[in-house]
Amino acid sequence: MKKKFELKTATFNIKNITKLADSILEIYPKFRHQEFLKMTIYNLDTLELKERSNSIENALVTYLPKPFEIGIEILLKTLPSEIVNMETNGYDRFILMPQTGYVARCGMQNFELSMYALYEMTKRFTSEYHIRFFIQEHYEKTMCILEKYSNDENVHVRRLVSEGIRPRLPWSFVLKNFVINPMPVIKLLEKLKNDSELYVRRSVANNLNDISKDHPTLVIKTLTLWQDGTKEMKWLTKHALRTLLKAGNKDALELLGYIYSDKIDVKLSLNSNKIIFGDSLKFMLEISSKEKKTIPIMIDFIIYYQKANGSLSPKVFKLTSKDIKSNEIIILSKKHKLIDLSTRKHYKGKHQIAISINGKIYDKHSFELII
């Protein structure tokens, strides 16, 4: 929650909104500068991130001149310089978010000009959220444009392709057609899988991770076909399969070389079976192998948190990955702090912990959380 608060105040604040209004006034002297500011700054402190963006977007729709061709020409002249590094640092460019929203709101009937505007804005921020409206309304034309963008010299434009077509893009609506049939997405991702920039390849992996939640077999099959022996593809594969790996998917584990073994033994011990809320759960592992050869192992720990209704809900945490030799004993220790997060509330009572190695879950140990 703190990060979200920092983001909304760092970008959608009076200073940045005024800077946007000033830049529009410089290009368009008839701009109703003070009315724009009054509309966007009123009750600003009470608004969340998207509400602030929507408020600025509404003001752009209200006070930029009609038709869209005139309004967007003014906005394009106010754009800052293109981003020269791979990834943006800081939050100042988020002020472009309501401007891409203006394009989606007012430019749907002027496809070519809207695509040009989003293209230019993407080189300065990203249009990944608002290009999705064009995918919905102008599917064929937008997908053709995105296929062209997959070969663009600008890294941010190439990343727009892989992010914009994510079936379950964070902070956005679900593209239901791609959830049902992700093949058009995979077709475009294949063009980007060996991109020269990690910035793009990470986006490809995140997209595949989205798809794996609905089509695990398809993602594993796709990644199997993509294997080329490079460290870059190995990284992309592991990142794309992270949800399936946490779930202990046998085929995903095997694709990365983690075989299911019944010759691995695990001894788990807890420092205490009573933990006070706010303290750390401390545990130690002794892992041994009776395999005849060295094998790679992926070690996770699973905490079964008690819910408000008394049932237990598992959460998988990554511990480490390493090779284990025949007859070798590996000893590991870990501390895990038990505190509330924005995504998790703790409840007193019985909890459990278990270890997972290459998808095999070992005996659960119980502990009591005292609040």
N, C-alpha and C positions, 0 to 999 in steps of 0.2 A: 504493500500500500504506500510505503514511503517513496518508492521509486516513481509510482504513478503521480504522487503529489508533486515531486520534484519536476517531473516532465511537464505537467500542465502549467506550473508556475514559471518554469524556465523558458517556455516558448510562447504560450498564449497569455502574455502579460501586457500591461499597459504600454510599456516601452516598445515591444515588438509590434503590437497592434497599431500604435501611433506611427511607427516607422513605415508600416505598410500603407497607412492612410496618407502619409506625407509623400511617399513615392508615387501614389496614384494621382494626387493633387498636382504634382510636378508635371506629369504627362497630360493630365486632363483638368484644366483650371476650373471647369464648372462642377467639379466633384464636390458633393456636400460633405465636406471633411468633418465638421463638428457633429453633424447628425449621425454619420457613420461611427464616430467614436462613441457617441452617447449610446447608440444601439449595442455596440460590442462590449463596452466597458461596464455598462449598468449591471449590477449584481454579479460582477465577474468572480468575486471570491466565493460565491455560493455554487459555482458551476464546476462540474467534473471535466475531464479532458475532452471527451467527445462533444459535450455540451458547449464548451468554449469554441471548438472548431466549427460546430454547426451554427453557432451564433455569428461568427465571422463570415461563414459561407452565406448565411441569410442576408447579412448586410451587403455583401458583394452583389448578390442577386438584386437587392433593393436599389442600390445606389450607383452601380455601374450602368452606363447608358445602354439602351437597346438599339438595334438587335444584338445578338450574341457576337456577331462578327466585329462590331465596334468595341464591345466590352472586353473581349479576349485580346484584341490588339493592344489595348491599354495595359492589361495585366502582363502580357508577354514583354512589353517594354520595361516593366518594373523588375523583371527577374534578376536575381544576383548572378554572379559568374558561375560557370559550371564547376562541379566538384572535380578536383584533380587527383585525389587519392582514392583508394579502393572503397573505404568505408567512411561514413560521416562521423565526425566527433562532435559531441555537444548536441544541443537541441534546437539551435537557432533556425535550422532549415525546416522544422515542423510547421512554421508559419505558412508554408506552401500547401499544407494539407487541405485547408479550406478552399484554396485556389483550384486544386484538382477537383474538389467537390463542386465548385462553380461550373467547371467544364462539364461534369456529369449531369448537373441539374439543367443547364441552359444550352448545352451543345449537342444533345442527343440527335437532333435533326440535321446537324452539320457534321457528318462523320469525319470527313477528311480534315477539316480544320481542327476538330476536337482531338484527333489522333496526333496531329502536328503539335498541338498545345501540350498534350500529355507527354509526348516525346521530349519536348524541350524542358518541361517541368521535371521529368524523371532524371534528367542529367544534372539536376540541382537538388532534388530530394527523392521522391519516388511516387509513382502513380499506381502502385500495386493494388490499392484498395478501390479506387474509383474506376479503373479500367474494367473491373469486374461487372460494372453496370452495362458497359458496352458489350461484354461477352454475353450477357443475358439478352440484350436488345438487338444486337447485330452480330450474332454468333459467327457466321461464315466469314464476314468481312474482317472482324476483329481477330479471328484465328489466323487468317491469311497475313494480317499485319504482324502478328506476334511471331509467325514463322520467319518473316523477313527480319524482324528484330533479333532473332536468335543468332544472326550473323553480323550484327552491328559491331562497329569498332569500339563503341562506348560500353564499358563494363556495366554501368548502371542500367542501360537499356537492355542488355542481355539478361541481367538479373530480374528486370521487370517481367520478362517472359516466365521464368520459373516461379516467381513469387505470385504474380497475378493469376496464374492458373491453379494455384494450390486449392484442392477441394475444401480444405478446412483452414483457411488463412486466419491466424489470430487477429482479433479485433474486427473481424469481418463476418459477413454472412456466408453460409455454406453454398457452394456451387453444386446443387443436387445432381445435375446431369453428370458431373465428373465423379461424384461419389458412386453413382450407379455404374457408369462406364468410364473408367479412367484412361482408356487407350489413347484418346486424343492428347491427353496430358503427357503420357509416356512417350508418345511420338515426338513431342517438342523437347522433352527432357533428354532424349537420346542425342539431340543435336548439341546439348550443353554439357553432357556428362564428362567430357574431357576438356572443358574450358580451361584456359590458361590461368584463370584467377580462382583462388579458393573461395572468394566472396560469392562467386556464382555456383561453384560446385557444392558449397554448403547449402545454398538455396535448393539445389537439385535434391540433395539428401533430405532436407526438411520436407520437401514435397512428397518424396517417396515414403517418408515416415508417415505422412498424412494418409496416403493411399493404403499403407500396410494395415491400418486400423480396420479397413473394410475388405481389402483384397490381399491378405498376406501371401497366399500362394503365387499370385501374379507378380508381386514385388520381388519375391525370392527368385522366381523364374527369370525376371528381367535382369536382376543383378547377376545371376549366374551367367547369362549370356554376355553381360558387359565385362566380365573379368578379363583383365589383360596383364595381370602380374605386377602392375605398378603400385607403388606405395600410395599414390593419389587415389587410385580406384579402391584400394583396400580401406583407406580412410573413409571415402564416400560410402562404401558398403556398410561399414560398421556404424556410421552415423545414421544412415537410412534405416538400419534394422534395430535401432536402439529400443523401440517399443516392443518389438518381437523378442529381442534378447532379454529384456526385463521380464517378459512373460514366460521365458524358458522355452520358446519355440524351437523344437529340435532341428528343423531344417535350416532355420536362420543361424543357429549355433554351428551347425556342421559346415555351412557355407564359409564361415570364418575359421574353420579348423578345430572347433571345440567339440570333441566327440563325447557322447554320453557313455559314462564308464561306471561299472559296478565294482571297480577295483580301487576306488578312492575312498578313504576313510576320514571322517571328520570328528574331532572331539571339541565340543564347545563348552566353555565354562564362563559363568558370570561372576563378577566381583561381589555382586549382591543380588538377591531376588526381591529386594524392596528398594525402590528408587523414589526419592522425593522430587516432585515436580520442580523443574528448573535445574536439576542436577543432570549428570550424564550417565547413561547406561554404558558400563564398561565391560567388555568381554574379550576373551582370548580364544584363538583357534589353533588347533594342531591338525594339520592336514598331511596325510601320508598316502603314498601310491604303491600299489602292487602291480601296476602295468609293467610290461617287459621293456618298454621304451619311454623316452621322454615325451610328454604330451602337454599341450597348452591347456590352461584352465582359466575360466572366467569365474571369479568369486564375487557373489553378491550376498547381502544379508537382507532378510525380510522381517519387518516388524509388523505384527498383527495388532493394530491399535483398537482399543475398545471404543465403540461408538456410543452415542447417547442412549440407544435402545439396548445396550448390553452386548450386542453382537461384535464380532471381531472383523476388521477390515485390513487386508494386507497392503503394505507399501514396500516396494523393492528399492534398495539402495545399492549403488555400485561400490564395491570395495577395491578390487584390484584384478589385474590379469597377469599371469606369469606362467612360465614353464615349470613342470615338476618332473624330476627324474625318477627312474625306477628305484623304489625303496627309500626315496628321500622323504624327510619330514620338514614341513614348512610351518613356522610358528608366526602368527600375526596377532596383533592386538588393536582394538578400536574403541574410541569413545564416541557416543552419539548423544547429543544434548536433547533433552525432552522439554521443549518450550513451544508455546503456541505460535503459529504462523498465520498469515492471512488465508492460507489454504487448509489449515488444520487446527482443530481445537482438541485438546486432550481431556480425557475423562478418567477419573480415578477408578482403580480396580485392576482386574487381571488383564495383562497383555502377554504377548508371546514374541519370541524371536527364533528365526531359523536361518540356516545357511543354505545357499544354493550354489552348486558348482556344476558348470556346464549343463544347466537345466534340471539337475537332480536336486530335490529338496531333502535336506537331512533333518533329523529329529528336532522338534520344537522344544524350546525351554520357556517356561513361564516366569514372569516377574510381576510384581504388584507396583502400580504407580500410586503414590500417596500424594494427595492434593489437600 
